[in-house]
Amino acid sequence: MSDVSRSTIARAALGPLAAAVLIAVLTTGAVPPYQAYSVGLAAVYTVLVISVNLLAGWAGIWSIAHPAFFAMGAYFAAYGSTHGWSLELVVLGAMGCSAAFGAFLGGVGARFSMLYVALLTLAFTMVSLEVMGQWTSVTGGDQGIPMEKLDSALGLGTLASAGTQAQYIAVGAAGIALGVAALARPSSLRMRLVAAKSHPMAARSIGIAPEAQSALAFAVSAAFAALAGVLLALVVGFVSPDPFSLALAISLIAACILGGAGTLLGAVVGGAYLTWSPTAAESAGIPQPILQGLVLIAVLLVLPGGVVPFLGKVVRRLLRRSASHPPALADPTEPFIEPVPAPSSTAPELLRLDEVTVTFGGLRALEGASMSVRAGETLAIIGPNGAGKTTLLNVLSGLVGGGRVAGSVQYDGKPLLRSRATARRRLGIGRTFQHAETFPELTVLENVLCTRRRITAQNRARAAELLDRVGLTHVADRYPAELPFGLHKRLDLARALAEEPELLILDEPFGGLDAGERTLLARQIVQEQRRGTAIVIIDHVLDDLFAVAHRVVAFDFGRPIGEGEPGKVLDDPRVRTSYLGEGGTRGELPHRDGTERVVVRLDGVDHAYGGVTALRGVDLAITQGSIVGIVGANGAGKSTLGRILHGTLRPTRGRREADGDLRTALVPEGRALFKTLSLRENLEVAAYAAGIRGADLRARLAETAEWLPSRLRERMGVPAAGLSGGEQQILAIARALMARPDLLIVDEPALGLSPAMVDEVYARLGRLAHEGMTVVLLEQSLTRAASAAHEVAVLHEGAIAVRGEPSDLTFLARAERAYFDGKDDAAVAAVQG
């Protein structure tokens, strides 16, 4: 049975209670008749704004269809009153018809972007209002139709229109509507709507179908709008096309923004605004559209969240002035809890994959993947960036998107690929995400509760117990934005564990955590092992990953390439090569005599994104004319270091010193080309950004084009999307060269390229260095960087673990160890000596 707290009931009672007080005041005659009419009209608009406001705030859908639903309710009431329909039939008929149309619009619109939803609802309003205007036998056309009395089929009496009775009914209905909305606020309905809006993929992983939620939200919202239409007909006593225009749709959106989307008090503010803004405009002597436009602009600039949310933040800030308790972290000095021994070879298989292949167009992200997981086993999946690890997890959780999946996946002896993503949660599969995709508009407790279709007292108790288990009890009523990154990770894990899954899928859970948080997470994983949960986990923090894993499978280029125990799998040459790369022949590098000046220097550089530490204590000097390789696994901090060297990212702590007039250029990971623009246009955009125009632009374009291979020079008018991956990488480097940089930083130049294209890209970078350019390579492949660089620095968890020259015969062995565990053999030996 659903659990409704006393506080929720008390808050829900405020609406009807306020309505009762207002009706009592109206009955005394203290309010003049015209103002009483305005109060009744404000109540009608409050119900209407509630319908739009909650749809926008809870489901994220801004609708232009509500004037049509509003008109539908009004005409339904007027027509029914002249044809002997009962009050109950009018109300239920109007709300039911509108709900059906709303469900259709919500279900269809969920497949498209916000722009297309706006166009769809706009078209619906235009067609509906035109039909109502032309259907003169029902609506009276431009002349309108009178609203007569309605008799109750349940013997509740007769309801007359255009009088005080109708005004009282409107006020009472608004109070009840606010009470119903207040009851819905702490319910799973609102939580699941917000979850589907905030992060559709994460919502699917916990069994929420965004399309179904959109259809449901739109249906309920349309029903409320139709109820408002019935009330309008009763209060006014006459229905004509004038109130139901596209201008009303804009006014409704403005009223929602003014009050605050998703807030109940905001709906009251919006209803009052719609009612009295014409009077205010007349008093100010300006047209109503101008007044509404000025108010909307002012709110968007000063209070973008609306009046009510702004006041709510102020109140919460005042109430939370007292210091909160810091989150409990594990003490890294405490002994580590040993993982549960691996299940026996006779343990039943929970999961089996046979020859699974995933293709995105012509790209094979996964090919011939076969593996199994036994009940209670923890399987670690490792491999370099782009190896297919996350694609594998997406196959298991049904979130492949536009990819085509072939092969067989058996879960608990049954085919899994036929099951929708939303159904896999019920099968016993829970999942976390690499970036902890929590729902920002839900509290920590609500993030866990939204996994349930109905919230009972027992569900709340289990959620509270789970938060206590992961150390989040003290922040249960906080929002994710108020938490550091480590607590985000814990919340993501708690949500995945909410329904006690048999298979737990963890996507880089250790990434971005400090030592204490990683220790705590490892203990939580061990706790799940003790409960018999099977776990599939991927991560680049190999030390912590291997500490909890029973078995490891290594992937590269979408294929399994090795399997073994955590302590032995890296001994496999194929696995080590997948991380360290296959170095080409060490080419001839530009000569250095040790007198080169430093062009960029970093001293004690730290950088953090929120609570995530990306770099720690980095000291680095880049000398003129050198090629420097910055090597590390995914998540080591290479891209952050590259942006700081480039000068586009200011470090959180420490200093960056650059040569006076140093020109730098960055080729980002993934190339970031403008795919719809031609090769020439991509180069021209870079020139414009560098302030190059006219004759200088033409000369620079010709100079850069000469650097390109002939097969690209001959296709300068072809869109960049038509190039191969290697050709796109060459174009991205050429685009950076348009600024004639002294320092060129290239992030992952070999990612996703064939060996032949890798050789060509590196050969061209080498020629640039011979021409005097300083080059920084941000690479995953240690051996590839070592074959092309004067110096190599290995990053591990944001810190430089070892730095040296590849020409030193002992350096590569030290660098290999530092790549995986962050330790420098030479430093260890010096300490021991």
N, C-alpha and C positions, 0 to 999 in steps of 0.2 A: 504494500500500500504506500502511496506517495506520502512523503513527510513534509508537512507544512508547519514551520515554526510559529510560535506565538508572536514573535516580532514581525514576521511576514504578514500574519493575519492582521496585526495592529496597523501596519503600514497600508495594507489593502483596504482597511476600514476607513482610512482617512478620506478617501475620495467620496464614498457614499455619505459619510458624516458631514463633510463640507457641503455637499449638495443639499443635504437635509437642512442644514443651517441656512443656506442661501434661500431655499424654498420658503422656510419659515419667515425670513426677512421679507421676501416678496409678497407673502400673503398678508403682511401687516399694512400694505399700501404705502410704506415709507419710500419706496422707489417709484418715481414717476412712470407712467405707462410706457412712454417711449424708451426710457432707460431699461425698463423691465423687458421690453421687446429686444433690446440690444443684448441684454444678459442671456436671454433664450437663444439668440443668434450666436453669441459667443460659445454657448454650450454645444451648439451644433458643430461649429467650426473646430471646437476642441476635439470632438469625436473624429472629425475628418482629419485633423492634423495628427492625431494619435495613429491613424491608419497609415499615413505616409511616413511619419516620424519613426515608428518602430520598424517598419519595413526597411528604411534607410539605415537606421542605427544598428539593428540586430542582424539583418540579412545583407546589408550593403547594396541594396537595390534602390536607385533613385528613379521613381516612376513618374511618367507624364500621363499615365492612363487613368488617374484617379478622378479627374473631372467627369469621365465617362461613367465610372462606377457610382459617383455621387449623383449624376443625372439619372442613372438607371434606377436607383433607389427612390428618387423623388417622383419620377414618372410612374413607377410601379405603384407607389402609394396613391397618387392622384387618380390613375386609371382604376385601381382597385376600389377606391372609395366611391366612384360613380357606377360601379358594376356589382355592388353588393358583396365584395370580398370582405372577409373578416380581418381584424387587426393582426391576428396570428399568421394568417395566410400571407398578408402583405409583407410583414416583417421577414418571415421565413423564406418566402418566395424571392424577395429582393436580395436578401443576403445569400441565398443558395445560388441564384443565377449569377450574381457577381462573383461569388467564390469559384464557380466553375470556369468562368472566363479568366479569373485571376490565376487559377491553377494552370490553365493552358499557357498563359503568358509567362508565368514563372518557370514552368518546365522547359518551354522552348527557349526563353531568354537565357537560361543558365548555360546554354551551349555557346553563347557568344560573349563578346566583350561588353563593357559598360556602355560604349558608344552605340553598339547595335541594340542593346536593351532599350536605351533612350529612344532610338529611332523606331523600334518595334512598338513601344508604348505610345509614342507620338502618333504613329499610323493608326493604332487602335482607337485612340481618342478622336482623331479626325474622322475616321469612318463611322464610329459609333454616334458621334454628335450629328453627323450628316444624315444618318439613317433616322435618328430620332426627330430631326427637323423635317424630314420628308414624309415620315409616317404620321400624317395628320390625323388619321382616324383614331390613333392611340394617344398621340402627344399634343394634338392641336396645332402643330407647326409653330409658326412665329407668334400666333395668337395665344398660345399657352393653353392650359387646362386647369380648371378650379379643383381645389382639394376639399372634399366634403368630409363628413364624419365617418368614423370607423367603429363598427360594433365588434365586441369581443366574442369569439365563439366559446370561450370558457366562462362566460357569464360575468366578466369583470367590468361590464358597463360599456358606455359609449364614450368615444374620444372625439371631441370636437376640435376643429382646426382654427388657427388664427385667433387664439385667445389665451387667457392666462393659464388654462389647463394645459395647453400644448407647451407653453413655456416651462411649466413645472416639470412636465414629462421630459423635455429636452435636458433640463438641468439634472434631473435624476438619472437619465440615461448616461450623461457625461460622467457623473459620479461613479456609476456602476462600471462604465468602460474603463475609468482610471483604476478602479479596484481590481477588475479582471486583469488588466495589464500589470498591476503591482503583484498580483499572485503569480503571473507568468514570469516575472523577472528572475526569481531564484529557481525557476524550474529547468528541467533538462531541455525543454523546447527552446528557450532563449539561449542556453549555453550551446546547444548543437547548431543553432542558426549562426551564432557568432563564430563558432569554430569553423563552420563551412565557409563563412565569409573571409575569415582571417587567413587561413592556410588550407586550401582545398585538398592538397596532397596529404598533409598530416591528418586532416579530417577523415579522408578515406581510410587511412591506416587504422583508425579506431572505429570503423564501421559506420561512418556518417557519409551519406550520399549527397553531395552539394546540390544536384539537380532536384532530388526529392525535397530537400530543405527549402530551396527556392520556390518550388511549386506550393508547398505548404504555407510558407510565409506570405506569398502573394495572394493565396486563396483567403487566408484569415484577414489580411489587410483589405482586400476588396470587399469582404463581407462587412467590415467596420465602416468602410466608405459608403456602402449602400445603406447601412443603418443611419448614417449621418444624412443621407438623401431623404429617407423617410421622415426623419425629424425636421428637416428643412421644409418639406411640404406641409407638415403639421403646423410649424411655427408661422410660416408666411401665409399659408392658405391658398396659394396659387403657384403653379409651376410653369415657367417659361424658359426659353433657351438662354436668356441673358446671363445667369450666374455661371453657366457651364461652358466656359471658353478656355482656350489655351492660356490666356492670361491668368486664369485661376491656377493652372498647373504651375506656372512660374511663381505665383504668390505662395502656393503651398510649400514649394521648395525653399523660398525665402523665409517663410514662417518656421520651418524645421531648423534651418541654419541659425536663425535668430535665437530660438529657444534652446537648441542643442539636440542634435539627432540622437535618438535612442533614449531620451530622458522623458519621464512622465510630466514633471513640472514644465519641461520645455514645450510640451504639447499645449499646456494651459496658456503659457506665454504666447505661443504661436496662434492659438485660437483668439486670444484677446487682440493680438496684432491685426489679424484679418478683419475682425469686427470693427475696431475703432480707428484703423489707419485712414479710411475715407474721411472720417470726421476730423482727424488730426490734419490731414492734407487740406481740407476745406478751411480749417481755422488758420493754417499757416499761409493760405492763399497760393498754394502751389499744386500742380496736378498730382494725383495720387501715384501714377507710375514713377514720377521723379522722386517723391518722398520714399517710396519703397526701394528704389534703386540706391538712394543715398544711405538708407538704413542698412541695406544689404552690404554695400561697399564698406561702410564703417565697421560692421560686425566682422566681416572677413579680414579686415586689416588689423583690428584691435583685439577682437575675441573670436578667432577662427573656429573655436570649438563650440561657440554659443554662450549665451548668458548663464544658463544653469550649470553646465560643466565647469565654467570658470569659477563661479561661486562655490561649487562643490570642492574644487581643488584648494581653494583658500581655506575652507573649513577643515579639510583633511590635513592640510599643512599645519594648521593651528593645533589640531588634536594630536599630531604626531611630533610635537616639539620635543617631547621627552625622548631620550636616547633609547634606541632599540638594542636588544641583545645581539651581539655579532653571531653569525652563523657558526655552528659547531663544526670544526674540521678535525680530521683524524690527525693524531700525532705521528709524524713520520718515524719517530724513534720506537713506536710500539712494534712488537713483533708481528710480522706478516702472517695472516691466517693461511695455512696451507690449503691449496685447492683440493676438492674432493677427488679421489682417484678416478681415473677414467673407467667408464663402464666396461664390463667384460665383452669379449668378442661375440658372446651369445646373446647380448642384450638386443631387444628388438629395434629395427630401424624405424625411426620416426620420419625421416626425410630421405628421399633418393632422387637424384637428378641423373638423367641419361641423355647424353648428346644434345644438350640444350644450346640452341643458337639464337642470338638476338641480332636483328639487322635493322638499321635506320636508313632506309633508301639503299644506297650502295655500300654503306659502312657496316662492317660486322663488329659490333661491340662485344659480343660473346660468341665463341665458336667451339662446339663439341665439348661443352662442360659436363663432366660426369663426376659425381661425388655422392657421399651418403653421410648422414648424421644419425647417431644412435640416441635413444632416449637417455637424457642425463649427460650427454657429451657436450663439451665446449670445443667448437671447431673454429680456429682462427684462419682467416683468409688474408693473405699478404700479397704484395706486388706493388710495382711503381705506379705513379699517376697514369691513368689511362689504361690500366691493365684489365679493366672490366669488373672490378670488385663491386662497385655500387650498382652497376647494371645487374649483377647477380642478385644482390639484395632486393632490387626492384622487381625482379622476376618472382622471387619468393613472396613479396608482399603485394604483387599485382599492380605495381605503379610504373610500368614500362612506358606508358604514354603511347606515342605514335610508333613504337617499335614493333616489329613482327617477331613472335616467339615460336620457335620450332623445337621439337624434342619432347621429352616426357619428364614430368615432375610428380612424384608420388608423395603424398603427405598422409601419414597414418594409414597407409595402404590404399588411399583413394586418390584419383587424379586431382591435381591442384590447379592446373592452368585453366580449367573451365570455370573456376570460381571467380566471382568478381572481387575486386579489392576490398569492398565494404563487407563481403561475406567472410573473408579470411580471418578477421578478428574473432568472429564467432567460432571459427574452427580451432582457435587456440594459438594464433600467431600474433605476437606483439612486436613493435618495432620502434627504434629511436632513429633520429636523423643526425647527420654530420654537424649541422649548425643549430641543433636544439630548437626545432621549429615549434615553439610554444605559441599559445593563443594570447596575444597581448591584451585583449579587452576582457579577458576572464582572469579572476584571481587564481592564485596557486591551487587552492582547494577546488575551484570550479574547473580548472584544467584537468583535474583527475576525475571529477564527477561527470563531466560531459561525455565520458565513455559509456555511460548508462542511459538507456532509453527512458527510464523512470527512476526518480531519485527517492529512495526510501530511507528510513532511519538507519536501517542496517547498512545501506550503501554509504551513508555519511560516516558511520562508525568505521567501516573498512577503509574508506579514503583517509580518515584521520589517522588510522593505524599505519597506513602505508606512508603517509607523510612523515610520521614519527620514525619509521624505519629508515627513511632516506635523509633524515635530518632537516625537514622543512616545516615542522610544526610551528616554529616561531614566526614564519612568514606566510602562514596559510591564507591570510586575508590581504596579502600584498599582490600587486600586479607584476608580471614578469619584467616590465621596464624598470622596476625599482630594485631588481636583484642583480648581483654580479653574475658573470658568465658561468662560474662553477655551479651556482644554484640553478641556473637555467638547465644545465646538463642533468642535474639531479631531478628536476621537474620533468624533463623529457623521459627519463628512466621511469619515474613514478607513474607517468601516464601509460607507458608501455606495459607496466606490471599490474595495472589497475584490475584486470580481469584474470589474473593468474595464468598467463599463457603457458602452453606446453613447449612452444618454440619461441625463443626471444632473439630478435635480430638487432644487433647493435652496430651502428654506422659511426666509426671513429669516436667512440665514447671518451677516450683519453685525451683527444686533441684539445689543446688550449688550457689544460688544467695544470695547476702547480703540484708539487710533490705530495702535499697533504691530501689534496682532492683526489689525486690518482690512487693513493693508498686507500682512501675511503671507498672509491668506486670499485677497486679490486675486491674489497671485503664484501661489498654488495653483490658482486658477481658470484663470489664464493657462496654467499647465502642462497642465491638462486640455484647453484649447483646442488646444495644440500637438499633443496626442495625437489630435486629431480628434473629441473628445467633443462631442456636442450638449448644451447646457445650457439648462434653463428655470429661471429664478431670480426670486423675488419678495423684495422688501425695502422698508423705509421709509427706509433710509439712502441717499438718492438719489445723493449724490456718489460714493460707492464703487460703487454699483450701475451707474451710467452709465459709470464708468471701465472696466468690463470687458464691457459689453453691446455687441452689434452692432446690435440693434434693440429697440425698446420698444413694447409694447402696453399701453394704459391701459384699465382696467375701472372701471365704476361701476354700482351696483345690479345686478350680475351680467351686465352686457353690455359688450362692447368698445366704447369710445367714441373711440378715437384710436390712431394708430400712426405711428411715425417713428423717426428717428435719435435717439440719446440727447441730443444737444445741442439738438434742435429740438422734441421732442415736447411740452415744457412750454409752447411758444409757442401750442399749440392752445388756444383759449378754453375748449372743453369740458373738456379735461384740467385746466386751472388751476381751473376752476369746481368740478370734482369734489373737489379738495383744499380750495380756499379757500371754497367754498360760494357760494350766491346770497343775498346779504343782503337782508332785507326792508327796508321803509321804516324809517328811524331814528325810533323813537318818542320821545315826550317822556319824558325821564328825570328822576328826583328832583333838585331843585336842590341844588348844593353851593356853599358859600362859602369853602372852604379852611380852615375852622376845625374841621372834624370830627376827633374824636379817633381814634387808631389802636386798633383792637380786637384785631388779631393782627399780630405782627411776626416775620419770619424774618430771622436774621442769619447769613450764611455757612453755610447749611444744605447738607450733603452727605448722601446716603443710598445705601447699597449693599445688595444682596441676595446674600450670599455674595461671589462675585467680580464681580458685575454692578453697575456704577455706574448708579444711576437718576437721581440729582440731583447737581449740582456747583455749589457756591458760590452758592446762591440767596439773594438779599436781596429781601424783599418786605414791603410794609406795606399792610394792608387797613384802610381807614377806615370809620367808622360810616355806614350808610345808602347806601353806594356799591354799584354793580354792577361787578365786576371779571371780565374774561374771561381765562382762561388757555388759550392756543391752542397746538396743536402736532400733528404727525402721530402716528400710533399708535407707541407706544414712546418718545415724547419725555420721559415722566416725569410726565404730568399727574395720573394717579390716585395716584401716590406723593405728589406735592405736596398733593393734596386730602386725603389721609389725615393728613399732617403738620399741615396747617391745622386739620383737625378735632380733632386731639389724640390719635387712636387709634394713631398710629405715631410712635415717637420717632426723631428723625434720628440717623444715625450720627455726625455732627459738626455743630456749630453750635447755635444757640439758637432756641427758639420762645417768644415772650412773648405772653401773652394778657391781656386786660382781666380784672380780678379775678373777677367772677361771670359771665363770658361763657358763654352756653349755645350749643352748636353742634350742627348736625345734618348728616348726609351722606346724599345719595341716590346710591348706588353705580351704576356702569355696569352695565347689564343689569337694574336695578331691584331684584333680589333679593327679590321678593315671595314670600309663602307661598301658592303657587298653589292648594292645596287648601282654604285658609281663605277665608271670605267677606270682602267689603270691610270690613264692620264688625269682624270678628275681626282683620284685619290692622292696623286702627287701634288696637284694644284691646291687641294685643300690644305695640305701640310705647308705649302709655300705661303698661302694666305695667312695661316696661323702664325708664321714666322715674320710676317710683315713684308713679304717679297711681292712686288708688283711689276707690271709692264715688261720692259726689256730684260730686267734682271730675272723675272720669272721665266721668260722664254729661254734665257741662257741657262738658268739652273735646271730647267726641265730637260733640255737637250743634254746637259752634262750628266744628269742622273740616269737618263735613258741609256746613255752609252755604257753605264755600269751594269745595266740589265742584260741577261742573255738574249740572244737574237730572237728566240721564239717568243719572248715577251715584248720586245721592241716592235715586233710585227703585229702585235695585238693590243696596241695602246687604247683602242676604242672599245675593247671587250669588257663587260662587267666583271668585277673582281670575283664574283660568285662562280664564274665559269672556269677559274683556275684550279689546278690541283693544290693539295695542301702545301707541298714544297714550293710551288710557284707563288702561292699567297705569302709564304714566309719571306721569300726573296723580295716581293713587292712591299711587304711591311718594313723591311730593312731599308729599301730604296726610299720609301716615304720618310723615314727618319733622316736619311741623308740629305733631304732637301734643305734642311737647316744648316748644313755644313758643320756638323757637331765636332768638337774636339774630343768628347767622350761619348761613346756609343754603348748603351746598356741593352742587352738582348736577353729577354726572359724566356727560357725554355725554347731555344731555337730548333731543337731536334724533335720536339714533341709531336707524335703522330706521323712522322715522315718515314718514308722508305729509306733503307741504308744508302742508296744512290743519291737521294735528295739530301740526306744529312751530309754526305761528303761534299756535295756541291755548295750547300749553305756555308759550311765551315771553311771551304776553300775561299769563298768570296769574303768572309770575315777576315781570314788571314791576309788577303790582299789589301784590305783596308788598313790593317795594322802595319803592313810593310810601307804603306803610303804615309804613315805617321799618326794615324788615329789611335787613341786609347780605347780599348774594348774591354767591357766586363761581361762575362758570360754567366748567366744564372742557370745552372744545369742540375738535373737529377743524376746524370751519368758521370761518375767519378772518372772513369778511364777515358771517356770522350773529352772531358774538360782537361784532363792531364795531358792528352795528346796535342792540345791546341793552345795551352796557356803557359806563360812564364811562371806564374804562381797560382796556387790553388788554396782556397780556404774552405774547410768543411764546417758547415753550420749544423748544429744539433740542438733542437729545442730552443732556438733563438740565440744561441751563443756560439762563438767560434771555438770549436773543439781543437782544431789543429790547423796549422798553416805552414806551407813550405813550397819548395820548388820540385816539380816532378822529375827534374834531372837528378835529384838526390835519390839514390837507389833504395834507401830505407823509408823514404817518405810515403810511398804508395801503401806499404803494409800498415804504417801508422794511420794513414788516412782511411783505409778500409775499416779498421776497428772503430775509429772515431765516427765514421758514417753511421754505424749501427748502434753503438752504445755511448757515444760521446766522450770516450776516454782516449787519452793520448798515451801510448806506451812509453814514449820518452819521458813524459812528465811523471808517470807512475814510477819508472825506474829511478828517476832523480830523487823522488821522495823516499823510496825504499833505500837508496844508497845513503 
